[in-house]
Amino acid sequence: MSKLRLDDRDIAILAVLTREGRIAKTELAGRVNLSPTPCWERMKRLEEAGLIRGYRAEIDLAALGPHVQVFVTVELDSHKAESFQTFERVVARMDAVVGAWAVGGGHDYLLQVIAKDVAAFQALMDGLLESPAGVRRYYSYIVTKTAKETPPASPLLGG
């Protein structure tokens, strides 16, 4: 991705799209004080530069049925580059792992897992331990309530 120079209107477009991905283009143009064509051209430029990677729906998982959301900190057996790559390849194939971040501060990774129940979560973790992922230990934190959930780019966009 090349370094794209952003002005206040670009930032405004990104901020609105972060909160409201399905906003009509004419509504977006009005919100950022542009006519539709220049607004559309800016959106396309932001997409082509890789700043806008996609548009997603926010799904109410509870409405779909029972589930459990778990955050998991993971420590690997080895800290060689190959070990990290192996772990990341294994986790990338696990649909229940919806987020994975390499972190510092005593743990190697933070995972976000969504499973149908605790038994399904435990089966996933048992499989991870038996896989070539190289997990030494993990700690799991079951989500009991969502206190706040906002799009991750919001603070960067002045939102």
Backbone torsions as a table, in degrees:
resi	resn	phi	psi	omega
1	MET	NA	127.1	177.5
2	SER	-78.3	154.8	179.5
3	LYS	-72.9	112.3	-178.3
4	LEU	-97.6	133.5	177.9
5	ARG	-84.4	121.9	-177.9
6	LEU	-105.6	138.5	173.4
7	ASP	-106.4	-176.9	-176.1
8	ASP	-61.0	-34.8	179.7
9	ARG	-70.8	-38.7	175.6
10	ASP	-59.8	-45.4	178.7
11	ILE	-61.5	-41.5	179.1
12	ALA	-63.5	-41.9	178.2
13	ILE	-61.1	-48.0	-180.0
14	LEU	-62.2	-40.2	-179.6
15	ALA	-64.0	-44.2	179.6
16	VAL	-66.3	-46.2	-179.1
17	LEU	-64.1	-31.5	177.5
18	THR	-62.5	-39.3	-179.3
19	ARG	-86.5	-32.5	-172.7
20	GLU	-137.8	76.5	-176.1
21	GLY	-62.4	-24.9	-177.9
22	ARG	-97.5	13.3	-178.9
23	ILE	-60.7	140.1	177.2
24	ALA	-63.9	144.1	-177.1
25	LYS	-60.4	-36.8	178.8
26	THR	-68.5	-37.1	176.5
27	GLU	-65.5	-42.5	177.7
28	LEU	-60.8	-45.8	179.8
29	ALA	-57.9	-43.8	178.3
30	GLY	-63.3	-39.1	-178.6
31	ARG	-66.8	-31.1	-178.4
32	VAL	-103.3	10.6	174.7
33	ASN	61.5	48.2	175.4
34	LEU	-132.3	158.6	170.4
35	SER	-78.9	160.5	-173.3
36	PRO	-56.5	-43.3	-176.0
37	THR	-64.0	-50.7	177.4
38	PRO	-62.4	-34.0	177.9
39	CYS	-64.2	-46.3	178.5
40	TRP	-60.4	-42.6	179.7
41	GLU	-63.0	-40.0	177.4
42	ARG	-65.3	-42.3	178.0
43	MET	-59.3	-46.5	179.5
44	LYS	-60.3	-41.7	179.2
45	ARG	-64.2	-40.9	178.7
46	LEU	-66.8	-37.2	176.5
47	GLU	-66.8	-47.6	-178.6
48	GLU	-63.3	-31.2	178.7
49	ALA	-78.6	-7.4	178.9
50	GLY	86.4	5.8	177.9
51	LEU	-74.1	-34.4	173.8
52	ILE	-104.5	110.4	-176.4
53	ARG	-91.7	-17.5	-179.1
54	GLY	169.1	178.6	179.3
55	TYR	-128.1	133.4	-174.9
56	ARG	-132.3	157.8	173.3
57	ALA	-94.9	144.9	174.2
58	GLU	-93.2	112.7	-173.5
59	ILE	-96.9	135.2	173.9
60	ASP	-84.7	97.2	-175.8
61	LEU	-62.2	-33.3	179.8
62	ALA	-62.5	-32.1	179.0
63	ALA	-70.8	-22.7	178.6
64	LEU	-81.7	-22.6	179.9
65	GLY	142.6	177.5	-179.2
66	PRO	-61.2	144.3	177.8
67	HIS	-161.8	168.5	174.3
68	VAL	-131.5	136.5	175.8
69	GLN	-111.7	131.2	-175.1
70	VAL	-134.0	134.5	169.6
71	PHE	-99.2	137.1	-174.1
72	VAL	-130.5	126.2	170.7
73	THR	-95.4	139.3	-173.7
74	VAL	-127.1	136.8	172.3
75	GLU	-117.2	130.6	-179.2
76	LEU	-90.4	156.3	176.6
77	ASP	-64.5	-40.3	-173.7
78	SER	-126.3	149.9	179.1
79	HIS	-113.9	32.6	173.9
80	LYS	-83.6	152.9	-179.3
81	ALA	-55.4	-40.6	-179.8
82	GLU	-61.5	-36.1	179.4
83	SER	-65.3	-42.5	178.0
84	PHE	-64.3	-42.4	179.1
85	GLN	-62.9	-42.7	178.8
86	THR	-62.2	-47.5	179.2
87	PHE	-57.4	-47.2	-177.9
88	GLU	-64.0	-36.8	177.0
89	ARG	-65.4	-43.4	180.0
90	VAL	-62.8	-47.9	-177.3
91	VAL	-65.7	-34.8	-179.4
92	ALA	-60.6	-26.1	-178.9
93	ARG	-88.5	-1.7	-176.0
94	MET	-98.3	105.6	-177.2
95	ASP	-60.5	-31.8	-178.5
96	ALA	-70.4	-20.8	175.8
97	VAL	-84.7	106.8	-174.8
98	VAL	-98.3	-8.8	176.5
99	GLY	-153.3	141.6	177.4
100	ALA	-149.0	127.2	-177.9
101	TRP	-131.3	134.2	169.7
102	ALA	-76.8	132.0	-176.0
103	VAL	-132.6	159.6	173.7
104	GLY	-104.8	173.8	174.1
105	GLY	97.2	31.9	174.5
106	GLY	108.5	-24.3	175.8
107	HIS	-118.0	161.1	-179.1
108	ASP	-96.0	-36.1	-176.6
109	TYR	-141.3	153.4	169.0
110	LEU	-119.9	124.8	178.8
111	LEU	-112.6	147.1	170.4
112	GLN	-113.9	121.9	-175.3
113	VAL	-122.1	137.0	172.6
114	ILE	-122.7	122.1	-178.6
115	ALA	-132.9	164.0	-177.2
116	LYS	-70.0	-27.9	177.3
117	ASP	-163.8	178.2	-178.2
118	VAL	-63.7	-37.3	178.9
119	ALA	-62.1	-41.5	178.6
120	ALA	-66.6	-38.9	176.3
121	PHE	-61.4	-46.9	-178.3
122	GLN	-63.8	-38.1	176.9
123	ALA	-62.5	-39.7	177.6
124	LEU	-61.7	-45.9	-178.3
125	MET	-68.3	-37.5	175.9
126	ASP	-60.6	-42.6	177.6
127	GLY	-63.7	-38.9	178.7
128	LEU	-64.9	-40.8	178.6
129	LEU	-65.1	-33.9	-179.5
130	GLU	-84.1	-13.1	-178.5
131	SER	-78.3	173.1	176.7
132	PRO	-77.9	14.7	-175.4
133	ALA	-66.0	-22.3	176.3
134	GLY	78.4	35.2	-180.0
135	VAL	-79.7	123.7	176.1
136	ARG	-82.1	-49.4	178.3
137	ARG	-157.9	162.1	176.7
138	TYR	-144.7	156.7	175.2
139	TYR	-127.3	132.5	-176.8
140	SER	-112.7	144.1	-178.2
141	TYR	-130.8	105.6	-178.0
142	ILE	-78.6	131.1	179.2
143	VAL	-75.9	124.8	178.8
144	THR	-101.1	-22.8	179.5
145	LYS	-165.0	140.6	174.2
146	THR	-87.3	117.7	179.9
147	ALA	-90.6	-31.2	178.1
148	LYS	-160.1	140.3	177.0
149	GLU	-152.6	110.4	179.4
150	THR	-129.3	159.8	176.2
151	PRO	-58.7	138.6	-173.5
152	PRO	-64.0	-25.8	-177.0
153	ALA	-81.0	-10.6	-173.3
154	SER	-51.4	-50.0	-178.9
155	PRO	-63.2	-30.5	179.2
156	LEU	-71.4	-19.7	-175.7
157	LEU	-104.9	12.6	177.8
158	GLY	76.0	19.2	-177.7
159	GLY	-93.8	NA	NA
